Amino acid sequence: MTDKDTTQPLWSGRFTEATDAFVEAFTASAHFDRRLYRQDIRGSMAHARMLAAAGVLNDAERDSILQGLTEIESEIDAGKFHWSPALEDVHMNIEKRLTERIGEAGKKLHTGRSRNDQIATDIRLYLREAIATIAAELMRFQRGLVELAEREAQTIMPGFTHLQVAQPLSFGHHMLAWYEMLVRDQERMEDCQRRVNVMPLGAAALAGTSYPIDRSMTCAELGFDRPSNNSLDAVSDRDFAIEFTAAAAILLTHTSRMAEEMILWTSPMFDFIDLPDRFCTGSSIMPQKKNPDVAELVRGKTARVNGHLMALLTLMKSQPLAYNRDNQEDKEPLFDTVDTVQASLRAFADMVPAMGLKRENMYGAAKKGFATATDLADYLVRKDVPFRDAHAIVGAAVRHGVDIGMDLADMDLATLQGFSDAIGEDVYEVLTLEGSLAARDHLGGTAPQQVRAQVAKARERLDSLA
């Protein structure tokens, strides 16, 4: 083949001069939408079978097309396929090659369809597969968190509000909070899948086709739930892609929050966990450094997906019906969102369950910041002290503790009784970290036995989905 590609577009019959070389390059999408070649070929095979059943193709033409498409897929898999910018996109490159291989029958494949419904079908097929992969990684990550939560149900760490020590928590309870985030993310993906799995094929350019097509047949062939109801809507909207990207942005916002906590916890200022070396890197100048780069990158990549969501929303906001070339710009943000989410989930599903916990450090941190102050207030309420009075009493005790550098649990009984004569010797049962955890023994609470109960429910749910 010569260096200069002289291939003419399949639509060139209408035009009297060749497309400008810059415009050809500017409008081409084959360099990124070639990713859809498997979906494009699958859709074309289903379309060919349907055309034969409708009498538009004879059996020999159908079989020739199917064989040709199978061979083209093998060519692409082997890296032997020539992608021509002049042919613009994945569809026209494959169709042109099909005609080269099988002759006139290849020119008949596009009967009864348009690139408009073809690309909408390809993207939905692609996204359907991507969501299934993401859902599987979400479940793997969830299982890792559940197993970690079970192991660490009695491990005590400080819980924070405003990044200040608030109340003691079970580390397992904290991991189950992450798990609950991912459950909602999975539910959003599954719900999005219902709207993705609608077939546009048969809508043609915008108004349908005059050929006797059987959309129910192609729908069944391609595994869609149903054909689209309106041809105009089918080819012109990308709300399913926006919805997926919105769900992806929320998912990565969750992993970004997890990443931020892991980054804090690995810092010597916290020193709660150690990440395996295989998920970290060092410094080119500071030999002591062990940087949590995977967590930092997941946190950073969230910005990319948030940007892709805004790009897709902005792309669609001013388009009149039906298809416009603007929609060529939907694929790169969508593809990068899929890649980013899949990679981030894989990294976290591998890394998080492998965290090394520094339990003594977490326990020591939980003893700082008067983490059982609320427990003392609750104790006073049970002694018939009004909650607002109890709050003020404990506040005064905490202020005294700050002044003398002593935690509530370390004060002697006489000192504590100086703040309220309702305080008795049994107060120390609620001022321990273990007592604080055990007291929160209700659905959703941080008591170790509640954590184990939630682990059992989570495992039952995951097993039912497997």
C-alpha positions as CSV (number, residue, x, y, z in Angstrom):
1,M,0.0,0.0,0.0
2,T,1.3,3.5,-0.8
3,D,1.9,6.1,2.0
4,K,-1.0,8.2,0.8
5,D,-4.4,6.7,1.5
6,T,-6.6,7.4,-1.6
7,T,-9.7,5.6,-0.3
8,Q,-12.9,7.4,-1.0
9,P,-15.7,7.7,1.6
10,L,-18.7,5.4,0.9
11,W,-20.9,8.5,0.7
12,S,-18.7,10.4,-1.8
13,G,-21.2,10.1,-4.7
14,R,-22.9,13.3,-3.7
15,F,-19.7,15.4,-3.8
16,T,-17.8,16.9,-6.6
17,E,-14.5,17.4,-4.8
18,A,-12.4,15.5,-2.3
19,T,-12.6,16.3,1.3
20,D,-9.9,18.7,2.5
21,A,-7.1,16.7,4.2
22,F,-7.4,18.6,7.4
23,V,-11.2,18.2,7.5
24,E,-10.7,14.5,6.8
25,A,-8.4,14.1,9.8
26,F,-10.6,16.5,12.0
27,T,-13.8,14.6,11.4
28,A,-12.4,11.0,11.6
29,S,-13.2,8.9,14.6
30,A,-11.8,5.5,13.6
31,H,-8.7,6.1,15.8
32,F,-10.9,5.9,18.9
33,D,-14.2,4.3,17.9
34,R,-12.4,1.2,16.5
35,R,-12.7,0.0,20.1
36,L,-16.2,-0.9,19.2
37,Y,-15.3,-3.3,16.4
38,R,-16.6,-6.4,18.2
39,Q,-19.9,-4.8,19.0
40,D,-20.1,-3.4,15.5
41,I,-19.5,-6.8,13.9
42,R,-22.0,-8.5,16.3
43,G,-24.7,-5.9,15.4
44,S,-24.0,-6.4,11.7
45,M,-24.3,-10.1,12.0
46,A,-27.7,-9.8,13.7
47,H,-28.8,-7.3,11.1
48,A,-27.7,-9.7,8.2
49,R,-29.6,-12.6,9.7
50,M,-32.7,-10.4,10.1
51,L,-32.4,-9.1,6.5
52,A,-32.3,-12.7,5.2
53,A,-35.3,-13.7,7.3
54,A,-37.1,-10.7,5.8
55,G,-36.2,-11.7,2.3
56,V,-33.9,-8.7,1.6
57,L,-30.9,-11.0,1.4
58,N,-30.8,-14.5,0.1
59,D,-29.2,-17.3,2.2
60,A,-26.0,-17.2,0.2
61,E,-25.5,-13.5,0.7
62,R,-26.2,-13.8,4.4
63,D,-23.7,-16.6,4.8
64,S,-21.1,-14.7,2.8
65,I,-21.6,-11.7,5.0
66,L,-21.4,-13.7,8.2
67,Q,-18.2,-15.5,7.0
68,G,-16.7,-12.2,5.9
69,L,-17.4,-10.4,9.2
70,T,-15.9,-13.4,11.1
71,E,-12.7,-13.2,9.1
72,I,-12.5,-9.4,9.5
73,E,-12.8,-9.8,13.3
74,S,-9.9,-12.2,13.2
75,E,-7.9,-9.7,11.1
76,I,-8.5,-6.9,13.7
77,D,-7.7,-9.3,16.6
78,A,-4.4,-10.1,14.9
79,G,-3.6,-6.5,14.3
80,K,-3.6,-7.0,10.5
81,F,-6.5,-4.7,9.7
82,H,-5.8,-1.4,8.0
83,W,-7.8,1.5,9.4
84,S,-8.4,4.3,6.9
85,P,-9.0,7.9,8.2
86,A,-10.7,8.6,4.9
87,L,-13.4,6.0,5.8
88,E,-14.0,8.0,9.0
89,D,-15.2,5.5,11.5
90,V,-15.4,1.9,12.6
91,H,-18.5,1.2,10.6
92,M,-17.3,2.3,7.2
93,N,-13.9,0.7,7.6
94,I,-15.5,-2.6,8.3
95,E,-18.1,-2.3,5.6
96,K,-15.4,-1.3,3.0
97,R,-13.3,-4.3,4.0
98,L,-16.3,-6.6,3.8
99,T,-17.0,-5.5,0.3
100,E,-13.4,-6.1,-0.7
101,R,-13.5,-9.6,0.7
102,I,-17.0,-10.8,-0.5
103,G,-17.9,-8.4,-3.3
104,E,-21.4,-7.0,-4.1
105,A,-23.1,-8.8,-1.1
106,G,-21.1,-6.6,1.2
107,K,-22.7,-3.5,-0.2
108,K,-26.2,-4.9,0.8
109,L,-25.4,-5.1,4.5
110,H,-26.3,-1.5,5.2
111,T,-29.8,-1.9,3.8
112,G,-32.4,-0.8,6.3
113,R,-30.1,0.9,8.8
114,S,-28.0,4.0,9.2
115,R,-24.8,4.8,10.9
116,N,-27.0,6.7,13.4
117,D,-28.8,3.6,14.8
118,Q,-25.6,1.5,14.2
119,I,-23.4,3.6,16.5
120,A,-26.2,3.9,19.1
121,T,-26.5,0.1,19.1
122,D,-22.7,-0.4,19.3
123,I,-22.3,2.0,22.3
124,R,-25.2,0.3,24.2
125,L,-23.6,-3.2,23.5
126,Y,-20.3,-1.9,24.7
127,L,-21.6,-0.2,27.8
128,R,-23.7,-3.2,28.7
129,E,-20.5,-5.3,28.8
130,A,-18.6,-2.6,30.7
131,I,-21.2,-2.4,33.4
132,A,-21.2,-6.2,33.9
133,T,-17.4,-6.0,34.3
134,I,-17.7,-3.1,36.8
135,A,-20.4,-4.9,38.7
136,A,-18.1,-8.0,39.1
137,E,-15.2,-5.9,40.4
138,L,-17.6,-4.1,42.8
139,M,-18.7,-7.4,44.2
140,R,-15.0,-8.6,44.5
141,F,-14.2,-5.4,46.4
142,Q,-17.3,-5.8,48.6
143,R,-16.3,-9.3,49.5
144,G,-12.8,-8.1,50.5
145,L,-14.3,-5.4,52.8
146,V,-16.8,-7.9,54.4
147,E,-14.0,-10.4,55.2
148,L,-11.9,-7.5,56.6
149,A,-14.8,-6.3,58.7
150,E,-15.3,-9.8,60.2
151,R,-11.7,-10.2,61.1
152,E,-11.6,-6.7,62.7
153,A,-15.0,-6.5,64.4
154,Q,-13.3,-6.0,67.8
155,T,-10.5,-3.8,66.6
156,I,-11.0,-0.3,68.1
157,M,-10.2,2.9,66.3
158,P,-11.3,6.5,66.8
159,G,-14.3,7.7,64.8
160,F,-14.1,11.3,63.5
161,T,-16.3,14.2,62.8
162,H,-14.7,17.3,61.4
163,L,-11.5,15.1,61.5
164,Q,-11.6,15.5,65.3
165,V,-11.9,12.4,67.5
166,A,-15.6,11.9,68.2
167,Q,-16.4,8.4,69.5
168,P,-14.8,5.0,69.4
169,L,-15.6,2.7,66.5
170,S,-15.0,-0.9,65.5
171,F,-12.6,-0.9,62.5
172,G,-14.9,-3.6,61.1
173,H,-17.8,-1.1,61.4
174,H,-15.8,1.4,59.4
175,M,-15.1,-1.1,56.6
176,L,-18.8,-1.9,56.5
177,A,-19.5,1.8,55.9
178,W,-17.3,1.6,52.8
179,Y,-19.2,-1.6,51.8
180,E,-22.6,0.2,52.0
181,M,-21.3,2.9,49.7
182,L,-20.3,0.2,47.2
183,V,-23.7,-1.5,47.5
184,R,-25.5,1.7,46.4
185,D,-23.0,2.1,43.6
186,Q,-23.7,-1.4,42.4
187,E,-27.5,-0.7,42.6
188,R,-27.0,2.4,40.5
189,M,-25.1,0.5,37.9
190,E,-27.7,-2.2,37.7
191,D,-30.5,0.3,37.5
192,C,-28.6,2.2,34.7
193,Q,-28.2,-1.2,32.9
194,R,-32.0,-1.4,32.4
195,R,-32.0,1.8,30.4
196,V,-28.8,0.9,28.5
197,N,-30.2,-2.4,27.4
198,V,-32.7,-1.0,24.9
199,M,-32.1,-1.6,21.2
200,P,-31.9,1.4,18.8
201,L,-31.2,-0.7,15.7
202,G,-34.0,-0.3,13.2
203,A,-34.4,3.4,13.9
204,A,-32.2,4.0,10.8
205,A,-31.3,7.7,10.3
206,L,-34.2,9.1,12.4
207,A,-37.6,7.9,11.0
208,G,-37.2,4.2,10.7
209,T,-37.0,2.4,7.3
210,S,-39.3,1.3,4.5
211,Y,-37.8,-2.2,4.4
212,P,-39.8,-5.0,6.1
213,I,-37.4,-5.4,9.1
214,D,-38.1,-7.5,12.1
215,R,-36.8,-5.5,15.1
216,S,-37.9,-8.2,17.6
217,M,-35.6,-10.7,15.8
218,T,-32.5,-8.4,16.0
219,C,-33.4,-7.6,19.6
220,A,-33.4,-11.2,20.6
221,E,-30.2,-11.9,18.6
222,L,-28.4,-9.1,20.5
223,G,-29.8,-9.8,23.9
224,F,-31.5,-6.5,24.4
225,D,-34.5,-6.3,26.7
226,R,-36.7,-4.5,24.1
227,P,-36.5,-2.4,21.0
228,S,-36.7,1.4,21.4
229,N,-40.2,2.8,21.0
230,N,-39.4,6.0,19.1
231,S,-36.9,6.1,16.2
232,L,-36.2,9.8,16.6
233,D,-35.3,9.4,20.3
234,A,-33.4,6.2,19.7
235,V,-30.7,7.8,17.6
236,S,-30.5,11.2,19.1
237,D,-30.1,10.9,22.9
238,R,-27.2,9.8,25.0
239,D,-28.8,10.1,28.4
240,F,-27.9,6.5,29.1
241,A,-24.2,7.4,28.7
242,I,-24.7,10.4,30.9
243,E,-26.5,8.3,33.5
244,F,-23.6,5.8,33.5
245,T,-21.0,8.5,33.8
246,A,-23.0,10.0,36.7
247,A,-23.1,6.7,38.5
248,A,-19.4,6.3,37.8
249,A,-18.6,9.8,39.2
250,I,-20.5,8.9,42.4
251,L,-18.6,5.6,42.6
252,L,-15.2,7.2,42.2
253,T,-16.2,9.9,44.7
254,H,-16.7,7.1,47.2
255,T,-13.3,5.5,46.3
256,S,-11.7,8.9,46.5
257,R,-13.0,9.3,50.1
258,M,-11.7,5.9,50.9
259,A,-8.4,6.8,49.3
260,E,-8.2,10.0,51.4
261,E,-8.6,8.0,54.6
262,M,-6.0,5.5,53.6
263,I,-3.6,8.3,52.7
264,L,-4.2,9.9,56.2
265,W,-3.9,6.6,58.0
266,T,-0.6,5.7,56.4
267,S,0.9,9.1,57.5
268,P,3.1,9.0,60.6
269,M,0.7,11.5,62.1
270,F,-1.9,8.7,62.2
271,D,0.1,5.5,61.6
272,F,-3.0,3.3,61.6
273,I,-2.2,1.1,58.6
274,D,0.5,0.0,56.3
275,L,-0.1,-0.6,52.6
276,P,1.8,-3.4,50.9
277,D,4.9,-2.3,49.1
278,R,3.6,-3.4,45.8
279,F,1.0,-0.7,45.9
280,C,3.4,2.1,46.8
281,T,6.4,3.9,45.4
282,G,9.4,5.7,46.7
283,S,11.0,9.1,46.3
284,S,13.9,9.9,44.0
285,I,15.5,12.1,46.6
286,M,14.2,11.0,50.0
287,P,15.1,7.4,50.7
288,Q,12.8,7.0,53.7
289,K,9.6,7.7,51.7
290,K,6.9,5.2,51.0
291,N,4.2,6.9,49.1
292,P,0.6,5.7,48.8
293,D,0.5,6.4,45.1
294,V,-2.3,4.0,44.1
295,A,-4.6,5.7,46.6
296,E,-3.5,9.2,45.5
297,L,-4.1,8.3,41.8
298,V,-7.6,7.0,42.4
299,R,-8.3,10.2,44.3
300,G,-6.9,12.2,41.4
301,K,-8.7,10.2,38.7
302,T,-12.0,11.0,40.2
303,A,-11.5,14.5,38.8
304,R,-11.3,13.1,35.3
305,V,-14.6,11.2,35.6
306,N,-16.3,14.2,37.1
307,G,-15.0,16.2,34.1
308,H,-16.3,13.6,31.7
309,L,-19.8,13.9,33.2
310,M,-19.8,17.6,32.7
311,A,-18.5,17.2,29.2
312,L,-21.3,14.8,28.3
313,L,-24.0,17.0,29.9
314,T,-22.7,20.0,28.0
315,L,-22.4,18.1,24.8
316,M,-26.1,17.2,24.8
317,K,-27.6,20.3,26.2
318,S,-28.2,22.3,23.0
319,Q,-28.7,19.6,20.4
320,P,-31.9,19.7,18.4
321,L,-33.4,16.3,17.3
322,A,-32.2,14.1,15.8
323,Y,-28.6,13.0,15.4
324,N,-25.8,15.6,15.1
325,R,-22.1,15.2,14.5
326,D,-21.5,16.6,18.0
327,N,-22.3,13.1,19.3
328,Q,-19.0,11.8,17.9
329,E,-17.6,13.5,21.0
330,D,-19.4,11.2,23.4
331,K,-17.1,8.2,23.0
332,E,-13.8,9.4,24.3
333,P,-15.1,10.6,27.7
334,L,-17.3,7.5,27.9
335,F,-14.4,5.1,27.1
336,D,-12.0,6.9,29.5
337,T,-14.7,6.7,32.2
338,V,-15.0,2.9,31.7
339,D,-11.3,2.4,31.8
340,T,-10.8,4.6,34.8
341,V,-13.5,3.0,36.9
342,Q,-12.4,-0.6,36.0
343,A,-8.8,0.1,36.8
344,S,-9.6,2.0,40.1
345,L,-11.8,-0.8,41.3
346,R,-9.3,-3.5,40.4
347,A,-6.6,-1.6,42.3
348,F,-8.7,-1.1,45.4
349,A,-10.2,-4.7,45.4
350,D,-6.6,-5.9,45.5
351,M,-5.1,-3.4,47.9
352,V,-7.7,-2.7,50.6
353,P,-8.1,-6.2,52.0
354,A,-4.3,-6.5,52.1
355,M,-3.8,-3.5,54.4
356,G,-1.7,-4.1,57.5
357,L,-3.4,-2.8,60.6
358,K,-1.5,-1.2,63.5
359,R,-4.1,-2.0,66.1
360,E,-2.2,-0.6,69.1
361,N,-1.8,2.8,67.4
362,M,-5.5,2.9,66.6
363,Y,-6.4,2.0,70.1
364,G,-4.1,4.6,71.5
365,A,-5.6,7.3,69.2
366,A,-9.1,6.4,70.3
367,K,-8.1,7.1,73.9
368,K,-7.3,10.7,72.9
369,G,-9.7,13.5,72.4
370,F,-12.2,12.4,75.1
371,A,-13.8,9.8,72.8
372,T,-16.1,8.5,75.6
373,A,-17.6,11.9,76.6
374,T,-20.9,11.1,74.9
375,D,-21.0,7.8,76.9
376,L,-20.6,9.8,80.1
377,A,-23.5,12.1,79.1
378,D,-25.7,9.1,78.3
379,Y,-24.8,7.6,81.7
380,L,-26.0,10.7,83.4
381,V,-29.2,10.7,81.5
382,R,-29.8,7.2,82.7
383,K,-29.4,8.6,86.2
384,D,-32.3,11.0,85.5
385,V,-30.1,14.0,84.7
386,P,-31.7,16.0,81.8
387,F,-29.7,15.6,78.6
388,R,-28.9,19.3,78.3
389,D,-27.7,19.4,81.9
390,A,-25.7,16.2,81.3
391,H,-24.1,17.8,78.2
392,A,-23.0,20.8,80.3
393,I,-21.6,18.7,83.1
394,V,-19.5,16.6,80.7
395,G,-18.4,19.7,78.9
396,A,-17.0,21.1,82.2
397,A,-15.3,17.7,82.9
398,V,-13.7,17.7,79.5
399,R,-12.5,21.3,79.9
400,H,-10.9,20.2,83.2
401,G,-9.3,17.2,81.5
402,V,-7.8,19.5,78.8
403,D,-6.4,21.8,81.5
404,I,-4.7,18.9,83.4
405,G,-3.9,16.7,80.4
406,M,-6.0,13.7,81.5
407,D,-8.7,11.7,79.9
408,L,-12.1,11.2,81.6
409,A,-11.4,7.5,82.1
410,D,-8.2,8.3,84.0
411,M,-9.8,10.7,86.5
412,D,-10.5,9.4,90.0
413,L,-14.1,9.0,91.2
414,A,-13.9,12.0,93.5
415,T,-12.8,14.3,90.7
416,L,-15.7,13.1,88.5
417,Q,-18.2,13.4,91.3
418,G,-17.1,17.0,91.7
419,F,-19.0,17.7,88.4
420,S,-22.1,15.7,89.4
421,D,-23.1,13.7,92.5
422,A,-25.1,11.4,90.1
423,I,-21.8,9.8,89.1
424,G,-21.1,6.5,90.9
425,E,-18.4,3.8,90.9
426,D,-20.1,2.1,87.9
427,V,-19.2,5.1,85.7
428,Y,-15.9,3.4,84.6
429,E,-17.9,0.7,82.9
430,V,-19.0,3.3,80.3
431,L,-15.7,5.2,80.1
432,T,-13.7,2.4,78.6
433,L,-13.4,2.1,74.9
434,E,-14.7,-1.5,75.0
435,G,-17.7,-0.4,77.0
436,S,-18.5,2.4,74.6
437,L,-18.5,0.0,71.7
438,A,-20.5,-2.7,73.5
439,A,-23.2,-0.1,74.5
440,R,-24.1,0.6,70.9
441,D,-25.7,-2.8,70.4
442,H,-28.5,-2.1,68.0
443,L,-29.1,-2.4,64.3
444,G,-26.5,-0.3,62.5
445,G,-24.5,0.2,65.7
446,T,-20.7,-0.3,66.1
447,A,-20.9,-3.0,68.8
448,P,-18.8,-6.0,67.6
449,Q,-21.8,-8.4,67.7
450,Q,-23.7,-6.0,65.5
451,V,-20.8,-5.8,63.1
452,R,-20.7,-9.6,62.9
453,A,-24.5,-9.6,62.3
454,Q,-24.1,-7.1,59.4
455,V,-21.2,-9.2,58.0
456,A,-23.5,-12.2,57.9
457,K,-26.2,-10.3,56.1
458,A,-23.7,-8.9,53.6
459,R,-22.3,-12.3,52.9
460,E,-25.8,-13.7,52.4
461,R,-26.5,-10.9,49.9
462,L,-23.2,-11.5,48.0
463,D,-23.8,-15.2,47.8
464,S,-27.3,-14.7,46.4
465,L,-25.8,-12.5,43.6
466,A,-22.9,-14.8,42.7
